[in-house]
Amino acid sequence: MHCYENHTHTVQVLRPKRLTSVEFKPYLLSLAVLAVVLLSNCGKEKVGAAAPVPEVEVTPVVQQDVPLYTEAISTLDGYINAQIQPQVTGYLLRQNYAEGTVVHKGDVLFDIDPRPFEAALEQTKGQLAQAQAQLGKTKLDVARDTPLAKESAIPQAQLDNDIQAHQAAEAVVVAAQAQVDQAQLNLGFTKVRSLITGVAGLAKAQIGDLVAPNTVLTTVSQVQPIKAYFAISEQQYLNFSRRISEATQHKRGLSGAKVLELVLSDGSVYPQKGWIVLADRQVDVRTGTIRFCATRFPRRRSRRRWATSCRESPRSPLNVPARISRRWGPTMP
């Protein structure tokens, strides 16, 4: 750097500085390292991973009929659900069945206190005896007065009164006998019996309760066979309307075949198949489906399958959710 001075100001002129050999060495070293790295990378070739050989399954093309299946969620129910109600009013004394077990038609399920009905029966029997005694007296009167009236020993009107009294006594006997029969029926009604053979549910009355004819004591459900209710969409109904019509006319589908399969909640298929029994008369406007009281699946007598596959419902062992697989046809190639 050099300075030039004059009388008024000073001007500085900058010139490039020349580096010495000592100062230039670091720059040369950096350039050498960079060159070595570039040359080493250029000498390497990129090696890619080999693609695996694809596995392809080959099968021959076969033309055959394939059935059309559709599934719907169903609810199982007893074929008959009989509500057991007493026919007389009284206090409950005993429960003679175990809840959830199979009972038979005519089995005594409950006992009602019979003592008031026994007393009523004895009373009606006494009234019948009085009527029969009065009938006997009128019969004797008619027998005694008939010959006397023929001989004009007594007025004919007296004989007519005897005959009318005898007929009235006969009517009283018939009425008294009916009262006895009714009292015997009421006494028999103190033993509440099962109306059908099936599975008895929970008891809805306890020992000591005052029960009446409007009291439901329990429910017995017939499970041989059993019903399954399901619903299909309106579009499905239209697609299979002809076959559904045949089934609802008790033709059981094509050639009388059972075309409905019951798939239980664990995925197993029940071995017995069923058929459509009836269809509802209208479409549910809320869901757009048609409800079917669909099928009757006979139970196998060797195993209590419905009881073991239930979800321990407190009401009945019949509430088993299941799927109905319906094989409608037609088939397609």
C-alpha positions in Angstrom: 0.0 0.0 0.0 1.5 3.4 -1.1 0.5 6.9 -0.2 0.4 10.0 -2.4 0.1 13.3 -0.8 -0.7 16.8 -2.2 -1.6 20.0 -0.8 -5.4 19.3 -0.5 -6.1 15.5 0.3 -4.7 12.0 0.5 -5.6 9.2 -2.0 -5.1 5.5 -1.0 -4.7 2.9 -3.9 -5.3 -0.8 -3.0 -3.4 -3.4 -4.9 -3.7 -7.3 -4.7 -1.5 -8.9 -2.3 0.7 -11.7 -3.5 0.7 -14.8 -1.3 3.8 -16.5 -0.2 4.5 -20.2 -0.5 3.9 -20.8 3.2 0.4 -19.1 3.1 -0.7 -21.1 -0.1 0.0 -24.6 1.3 -3.4 -25.1 3.2 -5.3 -24.3 0.1 -3.4 -26.9 -1.9 -4.0 -29.6 0.7 -7.8 -29.1 0.7 -7.9 -29.4 -3.1 -5.9 -32.6 -3.0 -8.2 -34.3 -0.5 -11.3 -33.3 -2.6 -9.8 -34.8 -5.7 -9.0 -38.1 -4.0 -12.6 -38.4 -2.7 -14.1 -37.7 -6.1 -11.8 -40.2 -7.8 -12.6 -43.0 -5.3 -16.4 -42.6 -5.8 -16.1 -42.7 -9.5 -14.4 -46.0 -9.4 -17.3 -47.8 -7.6 -20.2 -49.3 -9.5 -23.7 -49.4 -7.9 -25.0 -52.9 -7.3 -28.9 -53.2 -7.0 -30.7 -56.0 -5.0 -32.0 -58.9 -7.1 -35.8 -59.0 -7.5 -37.5 -62.2 -6.1 -39.1 -64.5 -8.6 -42.9 -64.1 -8.3 -45.0 -67.1 -7.4 -48.0 -67.6 -9.6 -50.8 -70.1 -9.0 -52.2 -71.7 -12.1 -55.5 -73.5 -12.2 -57.5 -74.8 -15.2 -60.6 -72.9 -16.2 -63.8 -74.9 -15.6 -67.2 -73.8 -16.6 -69.8 -74.8 -14.0 -72.9 -73.6 -12.2 -72.2 -71.5 -9.1 -75.0 -71.1 -6.6 -75.9 -67.6 -5.4 -75.8 -67.1 -1.6 -77.0 -64.3 0.5 -76.9 -63.9 4.3 -79.1 -62.1 6.8 -79.0 -61.8 10.5 -81.8 -63.8 12.2 -83.4 -64.2 15.6 -84.4 -67.6 16.8 -87.6 -68.1 18.6 -89.7 -71.0 19.9 -92.2 -72.5 17.5 -94.9 -72.0 20.2 -94.4 -69.8 23.2 -97.1 -70.7 25.7 -97.7 -68.4 28.6 -98.6 -70.4 31.7 -101.4 -68.6 33.7 -103.5 -70.0 36.6 -107.3 -70.3 36.0 -108.2 -69.7 39.6 -107.3 -67.1 42.3 -105.2 -68.3 45.2 -101.9 -68.3 47.0 -98.9 -70.1 45.4 -97.6 -73.0 47.5 -95.0 -74.8 45.4 -92.9 -74.6 42.2 -92.5 -78.1 40.8 -90.0 -77.6 38.0 -86.4 -76.4 37.5 -86.2 -73.2 35.5 -84.6 -73.7 32.0 -85.3 -77.4 31.9 -87.5 -79.4 29.5 -91.1 -80.0 30.7 -93.7 -82.2 29.1 -97.4 -81.5 28.3 -99.5 -82.1 31.5 -96.6 -81.7 34.0 -97.6 -79.8 37.1 -95.5 -76.7 37.3 -97.1 -74.9 40.2 -99.4 -75.7 43.1 -102.0 -73.2 44.4 -103.5 -73.6 47.9 -106.4 -76.1 47.3 -108.2 -75.8 50.7 -110.7 -73.1 49.7 -111.6 -75.1 46.6 -112.0 -78.3 48.5 -114.4 -76.6 50.9 -116.4 -75.2 47.9 -116.5 -78.6 46.4 -117.9 -80.1 49.6 -120.5 -77.3 49.7 -121.7 -78.0 46.2 -121.9 -81.7 46.9 -124.2 -80.9 49.8 -126.4 -78.8 47.7 -126.6 -81.5 45.1 -127.6 -84.0 47.8 -130.4 -81.6 48.9 -131.7 -81.3 45.4 -131.6 -85.0 44.9 -133.6 -85.5 48.1 -136.2 -83.0 46.9 -136.4 -84.8 43.6 -137.1 -88.0 45.4 -139.9 -86.4 47.4 -141.6 -85.0 44.3 -141.3 -88.3 42.6 -143.1 -90.0 45.4 -145.8 -87.4 45.4 -146.5 -87.9 41.7 -146.5 -91.7 42.1 -149.0 -91.4 45.1 -151.4 -88.9 43.5 -151.6 -90.3 40.1 -154.0 -93.2 41.0 -156.0 -91.0 43.3 -156.5 -88.4 40.6 -157.8 -91.1 38.3 -160.4 -92.1 40.9 -161.2 -88.5 41.4 -160.2 -88.8 45.0 -158.1 -85.7 44.7 -158.4 -82.7 42.3 -156.5 -83.0 39.0 -154.9 -79.7 39.8 -153.0 -81.3 42.7 -151.6 -83.9 40.5 -150.6 -81.3 38.0 -148.8 -79.4 40.8 -147.0 -82.5 41.8 -145.8 -83.1 38.3 -144.5 -79.5 37.9 -142.7 -79.7 41.2 -141.1 -83.0 40.1 -139.8 -81.4 36.9 -138.5 -78.4 38.8 -136.7 -80.7 41.2 -135.0 -82.4 38.3 -133.8 -79.0 37.0 -132.4 -78.2 40.4 -130.5 -81.4 40.5 -129.0 -80.7 37.1 -127.9 -77.2 38.3 -126.5 -78.6 41.5 -124.5 -81.2 39.5 -123.1 -78.5 37.3 -122.0 -76.6 40.4 -120.2 -79.8 41.6 -118.5 -80.2 38.3 -117.3 -76.6 38.3 -116.0 -76.9 41.9 -114.1 -80.0 40.8 -112.6 -78.1 37.9 -111.5 -75.3 40.1 -109.9 -77.8 42.5 -108.0 -79.3 39.6 -106.9 -75.8 38.4 -105.0 -75.5 41.6 -102.4 -77.6 39.9 -101.0 -75.4 37.1 -99.9 -77.7 34.3 -97.8 -77.2 31.2 -99.8 -76.8 28.0 -97.0 -78.0 25.7 -93.7 -79.9 25.7 -90.8 -77.5 25.7 -88.3 -75.5 27.7 -89.7 -73.7 30.7 -88.4 -70.2 31.4 -88.0 -68.2 34.6 -90.8 -68.2 37.2 -92.4 -64.8 37.4 -94.1 -65.4 40.7 -92.7 -66.5 44.1 -94.0 -68.8 46.7 -96.7 -67.1 48.8 -97.8 -64.7 46.1 -101.5 -64.2 45.5 -102.0 -65.1 41.8 -105.0 -64.7 39.6 -106.0 -65.7 36.0 -104.3 -62.6 34.6 -101.0 -63.5 36.3 -98.2 -65.0 34.0 -96.3 -67.6 36.0 -93.8 -68.6 33.4 -93.5 -69.3 29.6 -92.9 -72.7 28.0 -91.4 -72.6 24.5 -91.6 -75.4 22.0 -88.2 -75.9 20.3 -88.9 -78.9 18.2 -89.0 -77.5 15.5 -87.8 -73.9 15.9 -88.5 -70.6 14.1 -86.0 -68.1 12.7 -87.0 -64.5 11.9 -84.9 -62.5 9.4 -85.3 -59.6 7.0 -84.2 -59.0 3.4 -84.0 -55.8 1.5 -86.7 -54.7 -0.9 -84.3 -55.1 -3.8 -83.5 -58.7 -2.8 -87.2 -59.4 -2.4 -87.9 -58.2 -6.0 -85.0 -60.3 -7.3 -86.3 -63.5 -5.8 -90.1 -62.7 -5.7 -91.1 -65.6 -7.8 -89.2 -68.2 -5.7 -90.4 -66.5 -2.5 -94.0 -66.8 -3.7 -93.5 -70.5 -4.4 -92.1 -70.9 -0.9 -94.8 -69.0 0.9 -97.4 -71.2 -0.9 -95.9 -74.1 1.0 -94.0 -75.5 -1.9 -90.7 -75.2 0.0 -88.8 -73.8 -2.8 -87.9 -75.9 -5.9 -88.8 -79.5 -5.8 -89.6 -79.3 -2.1 -86.0 -78.8 -1.1 -84.9 -77.2 2.1 -82.9 -74.2 0.9 -82.1 -72.3 4.1 -79.0 -72.9 6.1 -78.5 -71.8 9.7 -75.1 -70.4 10.6 -74.6 -70.1 14.3 -72.7 -67.2 16.0 -69.5 -69.3 16.3 -69.4 -69.9 12.5 -70.6 -73.5 12.5 -73.4 -74.5 10.2 -76.4 -76.3 11.8 -76.8 -79.7 10.1 -80.6 -79.4 9.7 -81.9 -77.1 7.0 -85.1 -75.2 6.8 -87.5 -73.5 4.5 -89.6 -70.3 4.4 -92.9 -70.4 6.3 -94.3 -67.0 5.6 -93.5 -63.4 4.7 -94.7 -60.2 6.2 -97.4 -58.3 4.3 -95.5 -55.0 4.0 -92.1 -53.3 3.8 -90.8 -51.7 7.0 -90.6 -48.0 6.1 -87.9 -47.4 8.6 -85.4 -50.0 7.3 -86.7 -50.8 3.8 -86.7 -54.5 4.6 -89.3 -57.3 4.6 -89.6 -59.6 7.6 -89.9 -63.3 7.2 -91.1 -65.8 9.7 -88.7 -67.8 7.9 -87.7 -71.2 8.7 -88.3 -74.3 10.7 -85.1 -76.1 11.7 -85.9 -79.5 13.4 -83.7 -80.0 16.4 -81.6 -83.1 16.7 -82.9 -85.2 19.5 -79.5 -86.5 20.6 -78.0 -83.2 21.7 -79.5 -80.1 23.4 -77.8 -77.8 20.9 -79.9 -74.7 21.4 -79.4 -74.8 25.1 -75.7 -75.2 24.9 -75.2 -72.5 22.2 -77.1 -69.7 23.9 -75.5 -66.7 25.4 -77.0 -67.3 28.9 -80.0 -65.0 28.4 -81.9 -64.6 31.7 -85.2 -64.9 29.9 -85.0 -68.0 27.9 -82.4 -70.3 26.2 -83.9 -69.5 22.9 -82.5 -66.1 22.1 -79.6 -67.3 19.9 -78.4 -64.8 17.4 -77.6 -66.6 14.1 -77.1 -65.9 10.4 -79.4 -67.3 7.8 -77.7 -68.3 4.6 -80.3 -68.5 1.8 -79.6 -70.4 -1.3 -82.1 -69.0 -3.7 -80.8 -69.8 -7.2 -80.8 -69.4 -10.1 -77.2 -70.4 -10.7 -74.9 -68.7 -13.0 -72.1 -70.2 -15.2 
